[in-house]
Amino acid sequence: MNKTQNVKKKEQVGGTRIPRQARAQGVRECLDHVGVENEMPALFTTTGTTSVLASDVTVEIHNRVHPLNQIVNIIGEAASKKSAMDEIFEELAYELIEEKWRIVEEEKKWRQEAKRDRNAKKQKDKPRFPLRVQTLNTTVANLAERLEDVDGKRAISFTPEIDIPLTKWGKTGTNEFSTMLRLSYDGSCYEREAKSLEAANVHIRSLQWSVIMCGQPESLYKLMSNMTNGLLSRAAIAKMHDNTYDLFCSDRPFTDDEKRRIHEVAHLLGLMKGTMVVPKLEARSIKWANNVCMTAAKDGNDVMARCRLRDHISAYRMTVCLMLFKVAERLIKEHGYEGAEKVLVENPDITAKMIVDEQTPTMLKVYDNIADYILDMDMLYFGDKLKANYEDKNCRVIGEERSYRTANDSIYECLPKVFSREMLVQQCKMNNGEEPTNQKVNSMLFNWKQKKLIEKQNTGSFEKIG
């Protein structure tokens, strides 16, 4: 079998990022719905929605309890089949959407009654309408009030077009939206004060909210117009497959059986509770972050070093979401759907106990793949804009594959065992095509010394010890 046949066979068998063993009931149907080429956007949509379904689940990451909240951006050109993400969201969030429309009808009825009785001496207080599925086609003030009404549960906003909030709110509103997104990722306190009695006064102790936005690259750049305020590092970007020259292929809707299987797991996710402690995943996350940091340090790649700072946290949360699906699948297999529901209600600690067994080598590898992919997308869309020397040299995406430079291609590895400052300057010029500034050289040397990669000699030269 030649190389071309090998590649074709690999594509036919399935995706290289999420193996079949890691695709539990619910995940399997969602990823199969889009095919191999778009499995990562589908996965990000799936985990982003799961973060809200499992509203009572948190995870301990690096000695701190984190929410599962996620900020997901699905980016693709026009007609790149982003609508498939809408379908995945609608099936996973089926119960929440049904609840939303029931509450919307209740609110309409209340508004009609309030309008009818507006001249009455005694006015009824406005009740709360806890919509957990929030539209972004509203004002920032209305959105803030809606999120306050959710009463500690997680809410989610899904929009098929990033331009909807950007166009409606303008620059001022978009800036506040960005602030809300950053606070929601951390589950931080969000407050909004106004003097007027009619204006929105909002006090949320912990903002629990996930957002999934689809759009084209131009819209992403508008959303991330300030790339240094922390929003970029908190967001996970997934790229739709470029189907410009694909032959026509009709979309395949979910079958009734697939919908049933998704709805079953989604319902069980809503019953799960507790703080997940997963030590093997913890160790894997630390290892990944340190490896990327070391790779970036060896090549003086400041942008890669900065981009990776929260990418491992986002990948951690996503992987925990996949593990929750595995727990739900095991419960269904062992007890049946109704039995699984009973177990989760009667034993609130069962999820935290069972998830420990889901730290399999396959799932830990999936964590690496997700973290690598998030970092790749950061660099792909924003590497040049952050004025880095990164030009697809350390790692890059070619088609659907991740490609690394070898260690011997980094600036650090290209230098001899003992080198001078002048030799480092020359090596930087050879690798990057331009002469580095003194500040850049000083920074590289400082980082290498901090990481015990080099020692300074009495002669003024440097010796590699890494």
Stockholm file with secondary structure:
# STOCKHOLM 1.0

chainA/1-466         MNKTQNVKKKEQVGGTRIPRQARAQGVRECLDHVGVENEMPALFTTTGTTSVLASDVTVEIHNRVHPLNQIVNIIGEAASKKSAMDEIFEELAYELIEEKWRIVEEEKKWRQEAKRDRNAKKQKDKPRFPLRVQTLNTTVANLAERLEDVDGKRAISFTPEIDIPLTKWGKTGTNEFSTMLRLSYDGSCYEREAKSLEAANVHIRSLQWSVIMCGQPESLYKLMSNMTNGLLSRAAIAKMHDNTYDLFCSDRPFTDDEKRRIHEVAHLLGLMKGTMVVPKLEARSIKWANNVCMTAAKDGNDVMARCRLRDHISAYRMTVCLMLFKVAERLIKEHGYEGAEKVLVENPDITAKMIVDEQTPTMLKVYDNIADYILDMDMLYFGDKLKANYEDKNCRVIGEERSYRTANDSIYECLPKVFSREMLVQQCKMNNGEEPTNQKVNSMLFNWKQKKLIEKQNTGSFEKIG
#=GR chainA/1-466 SS CCHHHHHHHHHHHCCSSSCGGGCCTTHHHHHHTTCGGGHHHHHHHHHHHHHHHTTEEEEEETTEEECCCCEEEEECCTTSSTHHHHHHHHHHTHHHHHHHHHHHHHHHHHHHHHHHTTTSSSCCCCCCCCCSBCCSSSCHHHHHHHHHHTTTSCEEEEESCTHHHHHHHHHHHHHHHHHHHHHHHHTCCEEECCSSSSSCCEEESSCCEEEEEEECHHHHHHHTSSTTSSHHHHEEEEECCCCTTCCCCCCCCCCHHHHHHHHHHHHHHTTCEEEECCHHHHHHHHHHHHHHHHHHHHHTCHHHHHHHHHHHHHHHHHHHHHHHHHHHHHHHHHHHHHHHHHHHHHCTTHHHHHGGGGCCHHHHHHHHHHHHHHHHHHHHHHTTTTTCSCSSSSEEEETTEEEECCGGGSHHHHSCSEECHHHHHHHHHHHHSSCCCHHHHHHHHHHHHHTTSEEECTTSCEEECC
#=GC SS_cons         CCHHHHHHHHHHHCCSSSCGGGCCTTHHHHHHTTCGGGHHHHHHHHHHHHHHHTTEEEEEETTEEECCCCEEEEECCTTSSTHHHHHHHHHHTHHHHHHHHHHHHHHHHHHHHHHHTTTSSSCCCCCCCCCSBCCSSSCHHHHHHHHHHTTTSCEEEEESCTHHHHHHHHHHHHHHHHHHHHHHHHTCCEEECCSSSSSCCEEESSCCEEEEEEECHHHHHHHTSSTTSSHHHHEEEEECCCCTTCCCCCCCCCCHHHHHHHHHHHHHHTTCEEEECCHHHHHHHHHHHHHHHHHHHHHTCHHHHHHHHHHHHHHHHHHHHHHHHHHHHHHHHHHHHHHHHHHHHHCTTHHHHHGGGGCCHHHHHHHHHHHHHHHHHHHHHHTTTTTCSCSSSSEEEETTEEEECCGGGSHHHHSCSEECHHHHHHHHHHHHSSCCCHHHHHHHHHHHHHTTSEEECTTSCEEECC
//
